């Protein structure tokens, strides 16, 4: 389920930043940074929402954005930079990251 930042989902087009990962055995500080970055990104200009899934050490986090400029600005934020560095060094065995443009979006309620 997508957790939109507003009561009404956005109109396409918009962007999705997709992060798939396998967790390592060293998760010291992971939960705290996860909560910290999620709380911060919810206030960030251009952020639209997210969805997240975790199961047996594998996870996926998709954040949705108004435009590429917003994604780039978030990527340069110091707290996000710290979290990425710690993730590469300690928290993730492996990961993939990609950005896609959402050209169509439909909701069934």
LUMVO-967665 format. One record per residue (C-alpha): residue number from 1; residue in three letters; x, y, z. Coordinates in steps of 0.5 Angstrom, whole numbers, always signed. Layout:
! residues N
<rec><pos>NUM</pos><code>ALA</code><xx>X</xx><yy>Y</yy><zz>Z</zz></rec>
...
This chain:
! residues 109
<rec><pos>1</pos><code>UNK</code><xx>+0</xx><yy>+0</yy><zz>+0</zz></rec>
<rec><pos>2</pos><code>UNK</code><xx>+3</xx><yy>+7</yy><zz>-2</zz></rec>
<rec><pos>3</pos><code>UNK</code><xx>+3</xx><yy>+12</yy><zz>+4</zz></rec>
<rec><pos>4</pos><code>UNK</code><xx>+1</xx><yy>+19</yy><zz>+0</zz></rec>
<rec><pos>5</pos><code>UNK</code><xx>+4</xx><yy>+25</yy><zz>+3</zz></rec>
<rec><pos>6</pos><code>UNK</code><xx>-3</xx><yy>+28</yy><zz>+1</zz></rec>
<rec><pos>7</pos><code>UNK</code><xx>-10</xx><yy>+25</yy><zz>+2</zz></rec>
<rec><pos>8</pos><code>UNK</code><xx>-11</xx><yy>+25</yy><zz>-6</zz></rec>
<rec><pos>9</pos><code>UNK</code><xx>-6</xx><yy>+21</yy><zz>-10</zz></rec>
<rec><pos>10</pos><code>UNK</code><xx>-2</xx><yy>+25</yy><zz>-15</zz></rec>
<rec><pos>11</pos><code>UNK</code><xx>-3</xx><yy>+26</yy><zz>-22</zz></rec>
<rec><pos>12</pos><code>UNK</code><xx>+2</xx><yy>+22</yy><zz>-27</zz></rec>
<rec><pos>13</pos><code>UNK</code><xx>+7</xx><yy>+24</yy><zz>-29</zz></rec>
<rec><pos>14</pos><code>UNK</code><xx>+11</xx><yy>+23</yy><zz>-23</zz></rec>
<rec><pos>15</pos><code>UNK</code><xx>+18</xx><yy>+19</yy><zz>-21</zz></rec>
<rec><pos>16</pos><code>UNK</code><xx>+19</xx><yy>+13</yy><zz>-17</zz></rec>
<rec><pos>17</pos><code>UNK</code><xx>+26</xx><yy>+12</yy><zz>-14</zz></rec>
<rec><pos>18</pos><code>UNK</code><xx>+26</xx><yy>+4</yy><zz>-12</zz></rec>
<rec><pos>19</pos><code>UNK</code><xx>+31</xx><yy>+1</yy><zz>-7</zz></rec>
<rec><pos>20</pos><code>UNK</code><xx>+32</xx><yy>-6</yy><zz>-7</zz></rec>
<rec><pos>21</pos><code>UNK</code><xx>+36</xx><yy>-9</yy><zz>-2</zz></rec>
<rec><pos>22</pos><code>UNK</code><xx>+39</xx><yy>-15</yy><zz>+3</zz></rec>
<rec><pos>23</pos><code>UNK</code><xx>+40</xx><yy>-13</yy><zz>+10</zz></rec>
<rec><pos>24</pos><code>UNK</code><xx>+47</xx><yy>-15</yy><zz>+13</zz></rec>
<rec><pos>25</pos><code>UNK</code><xx>+48</xx><yy>-18</yy><zz>+20</zz></rec>
<rec><pos>26</pos><code>UNK</code><xx>+50</xx><yy>-11</yy><zz>+23</zz></rec>
<rec><pos>27</pos><code>UNK</code><xx>+44</xx><yy>-7</yy><zz>+24</zz></rec>
<rec><pos>28</pos><code>UNK</code><xx>+47</xx><yy>-3</yy><zz>+29</zz></rec>
<rec><pos>29</pos><code>UNK</code><xx>+43</xx><yy>+4</yy><zz>+28</zz></rec>
<rec><pos>30</pos><code>UNK</code><xx>+39</xx><yy>+2</yy><zz>+22</zz></rec>
<rec><pos>31</pos><code>UNK</code><xx>+32</xx><yy>+2</yy><zz>+25</zz></rec>
<rec><pos>32</pos><code>UNK</code><xx>+34</xx><yy>+9</yy><zz>+28</zz></rec>
<rec><pos>33</pos><code>UNK</code><xx>+36</xx><yy>+12</yy><zz>+21</zz></rec>
<rec><pos>34</pos><code>UNK</code><xx>+30</xx><yy>+9</yy><zz>+18</zz></rec>
<rec><pos>35</pos><code>UNK</code><xx>+26</xx><yy>+13</yy><zz>+22</zz></rec>
<rec><pos>36</pos><code>UNK</code><xx>+30</xx><yy>+19</yy><zz>+22</zz></rec>
<rec><pos>37</pos><code>UNK</code><xx>+30</xx><yy>+19</yy><zz>+15</zz></rec>
<rec><pos>38</pos><code>UNK</code><xx>+23</xx><yy>+17</yy><zz>+14</zz></rec>
<rec><pos>39</pos><code>UNK</code><xx>+21</xx><yy>+23</yy><zz>+18</zz></rec>
<rec><pos>40</pos><code>UNK</code><xx>+25</xx><yy>+28</yy><zz>+15</zz></rec>
<rec><pos>41</pos><code>UNK</code><xx>+23</xx><yy>+26</yy><zz>+8</zz></rec>
<rec><pos>42</pos><code>UNK</code><xx>+16</xx><yy>+27</yy><zz>+9</zz></rec>
<rec><pos>43</pos><code>UNK</code><xx>+17</xx><yy>+34</yy><zz>+10</zz></rec>
<rec><pos>44</pos><code>UNK</code><xx>+22</xx><yy>+35</yy><zz>+4</zz></rec>
<rec><pos>45</pos><code>UNK</code><xx>+19</xx><yy>+39</yy><zz>-2</zz></rec>
<rec><pos>46</pos><code>UNK</code><xx>+17</xx><yy>+35</yy><zz>-8</zz></rec>
<rec><pos>47</pos><code>UNK</code><xx>+16</xx><yy>+28</yy><zz>-4</zz></rec>
<rec><pos>48</pos><code>UNK</code><xx>+10</xx><yy>+25</yy><zz>-6</zz></rec>
<rec><pos>49</pos><code>UNK</code><xx>+10</xx><yy>+19</yy><zz>-2</zz></rec>
<rec><pos>50</pos><code>UNK</code><xx>+13</xx><yy>+12</yy><zz>-1</zz></rec>
<rec><pos>51</pos><code>UNK</code><xx>+11</xx><yy>+4</yy><zz>+0</zz></rec>
<rec><pos>52</pos><code>UNK</code><xx>+16</xx><yy>-1</yy><zz>+4</zz></rec>
<rec><pos>53</pos><code>UNK</code><xx>+16</xx><yy>-8</yy><zz>+4</zz></rec>
<rec><pos>54</pos><code>UNK</code><xx>+21</xx><yy>-13</yy><zz>+8</zz></rec>
<rec><pos>55</pos><code>UNK</code><xx>+21</xx><yy>-20</yy><zz>+9</zz></rec>
<rec><pos>56</pos><code>UNK</code><xx>+27</xx><yy>-25</yy><zz>+12</zz></rec>
<rec><pos>57</pos><code>UNK</code><xx>+32</xx><yy>-20</yy><zz>+11</zz></rec>
<rec><pos>58</pos><code>UNK</code><xx>+30</xx><yy>-17</yy><zz>+4</zz></rec>
<rec><pos>59</pos><code>UNK</code><xx>+27</xx><yy>-11</yy><zz>+3</zz></rec>
<rec><pos>60</pos><code>UNK</code><xx>+24</xx><yy>-6</yy><zz>-2</zz></rec>
<rec><pos>61</pos><code>UNK</code><xx>+23</xx><yy>+2</yy><zz>-1</zz></rec>
<rec><pos>62</pos><code>UNK</code><xx>+20</xx><yy>+6</yy><zz>-6</zz></rec>
<rec><pos>63</pos><code>UNK</code><xx>+19</xx><yy>+13</yy><zz>-6</zz></rec>
<rec><pos>64</pos><code>UNK</code><xx>+15</xx><yy>+18</yy><zz>-10</zz></rec>
<rec><pos>65</pos><code>UNK</code><xx>+17</xx><yy>+25</yy><zz>-13</zz></rec>
<rec><pos>66</pos><code>UNK</code><xx>+14</xx><yy>+31</yy><zz>-17</zz></rec>
<rec><pos>67</pos><code>UNK</code><xx>+21</xx><yy>+31</yy><zz>-21</zz></rec>
<rec><pos>68</pos><code>UNK</code><xx>+28</xx><yy>+29</yy><zz>-22</zz></rec>
<rec><pos>69</pos><code>UNK</code><xx>+30</xx><yy>+36</yy><zz>-18</zz></rec>
<rec><pos>70</pos><code>UNK</code><xx>+27</xx><yy>+34</yy><zz>-12</zz></rec>
<rec><pos>71</pos><code>UNK</code><xx>+30</xx><yy>+27</yy><zz>-12</zz></rec>
<rec><pos>72</pos><code>UNK</code><xx>+37</xx><yy>+30</yy><zz>-13</zz></rec>
<rec><pos>73</pos><code>UNK</code><xx>+36</xx><yy>+35</yy><zz>-8</zz></rec>
<rec><pos>74</pos><code>UNK</code><xx>+34</xx><yy>+29</yy><zz>-3</zz></rec>
<rec><pos>75</pos><code>UNK</code><xx>+40</xx><yy>+25</yy><zz>-5</zz></rec>
<rec><pos>76</pos><code>UNK</code><xx>+44</xx><yy>+31</yy><zz>-3</zz></rec>
<rec><pos>77</pos><code>UNK</code><xx>+41</xx><yy>+32</yy><zz>+4</zz></rec>
<rec><pos>78</pos><code>UNK</code><xx>+47</xx><yy>+31</yy><zz>+9</zz></rec>
<rec><pos>79</pos><code>UNK</code><xx>+42</xx><yy>+26</yy><zz>+13</zz></rec>
<rec><pos>80</pos><code>UNK</code><xx>+41</xx><yy>+22</yy><zz>+7</zz></rec>
<rec><pos>81</pos><code>UNK</code><xx>+48</xx><yy>+22</yy><zz>+5</zz></rec>
<rec><pos>82</pos><code>UNK</code><xx>+50</xx><yy>+19</yy><zz>+12</zz></rec>
<rec><pos>83</pos><code>UNK</code><xx>+45</xx><yy>+14</yy><zz>+12</zz></rec>
<rec><pos>84</pos><code>UNK</code><xx>+47</xx><yy>+12</yy><zz>+5</zz></rec>
<rec><pos>85</pos><code>UNK</code><xx>+54</xx><yy>+12</yy><zz>+7</zz></rec>
<rec><pos>86</pos><code>UNK</code><xx>+52</xx><yy>+7</yy><zz>+13</zz></rec>
<rec><pos>87</pos><code>UNK</code><xx>+48</xx><yy>+3</yy><zz>+9</zz></rec>
<rec><pos>88</pos><code>UNK</code><xx>+54</xx><yy>+2</yy><zz>+4</zz></rec>
<rec><pos>89</pos><code>UNK</code><xx>+59</xx><yy>+0</yy><zz>+10</zz></rec>
<rec><pos>90</pos><code>UNK</code><xx>+55</xx><yy>-4</yy><zz>+15</zz></rec>
<rec><pos>91</pos><code>UNK</code><xx>+47</xx><yy>-5</yy><zz>+13</zz></rec>
<rec><pos>92</pos><code>UNK</code><xx>+47</xx><yy>-8</yy><zz>+7</zz></rec>
<rec><pos>93</pos><code>UNK</code><xx>+50</xx><yy>-14</yy><zz>+4</zz></rec>
<rec><pos>94</pos><code>UNK</code><xx>+47</xx><yy>-12</yy><zz>-3</zz></rec>
<rec><pos>95</pos><code>UNK</code><xx>+43</xx><yy>-7</yy><zz>-6</zz></rec>
<rec><pos>96</pos><code>UNK</code><xx>+40</xx><yy>-4</yy><zz>-13</zz></rec>
<rec><pos>97</pos><code>UNK</code><xx>+37</xx><yy>+3</yy><zz>-14</zz></rec>
<rec><pos>98</pos><code>UNK</code><xx>+34</xx><yy>+6</yy><zz>-20</zz></rec>
<rec><pos>99</pos><code>UNK</code><xx>+29</xx><yy>+11</yy><zz>-22</zz></rec>
<rec><pos>100</pos><code>UNK</code><xx>+23</xx><yy>+11</yy><zz>-26</zz></rec>
<rec><pos>101</pos><code>UNK</code><xx>+18</xx><yy>+16</yy><zz>-29</zz></rec>
<rec><pos>102</pos><code>UNK</code><xx>+11</xx><yy>+14</yy><zz>-28</zz></rec>
<rec><pos>103</pos><code>UNK</code><xx>+7</xx><yy>+16</yy><zz>-34</zz></rec>
<rec><pos>104</pos><code>UNK</code><xx>+0</xx><yy>+13</yy><zz>-32</zz></rec>
<rec><pos>105</pos><code>UNK</code><xx>-3</xx><yy>+11</yy><zz>-25</zz></rec>
<rec><pos>106</pos><code>UNK</code><xx>-9</xx><yy>+9</yy><zz>-23</zz></rec>
<rec><pos>107</pos><code>UNK</code><xx>-13</xx><yy>+7</yy><zz>-17</zz></rec>
<rec><pos>108</pos><code>UNK</code><xx>-18</xx><yy>+2</yy><zz>-15</zz></rec>
<rec><pos>109</pos><code>UNK</code><xx>-22</xx><yy>+4</yy><zz>-9</zz></rec>
